[in-house]
Structures are given as structure tokens and as C-alpha cells.
Amino acid sequence: MIRKLWQRLHAELAALQARPVLSIDEASALTGLSRSSLCRAIDRGELPARKVGSRIVIASTALAELVGIEVAS
């Protein structure tokens, strides 16, 4: 069980490093946080996001910081 958790966290970290921005749905799937929780964090200013066209995108580094994952630059 711990091995599977470690593998999942490693995969999530790799995904964050590979993608500069994520949609709210992608961020939700990656972190396990609900879409509404992420939207509330954005509204409270805890998670910076930008609107690009009709999409709201979140910087992967900001998402990593929110969930406590350290990402190398």
C-alpha cells in the first residue's frame, strides 16, 4: 500500500513538472481535491489562477505549493 502511494506521488510530481499550467478539472483529478474546493481556494486568494479565453488555468507550481509538494525549478 505504501509503495502504491509513493508511486502515485512520484507520478503526480512528474506531471506537475511537465505541465506549466493545469485546468481546474486536471488539478482536481491530480490532487483529489474537488473542483469546488479548488474554486473556493481561488476565490479566497489561496490559489492563484488566470482566465485564458473561457478557461481558468492554475500554475502547477502554485498547485504544488497548495498541497505541500516541493517542485524543483
Secondary structure by P-SEA (a helix, b strand, c coil): caaaaaaaaaaaaaaaaacccccaaaaaaaccccaaaaaaaaaaccbbbbbcccbbbbcaaaaaaaacccccc
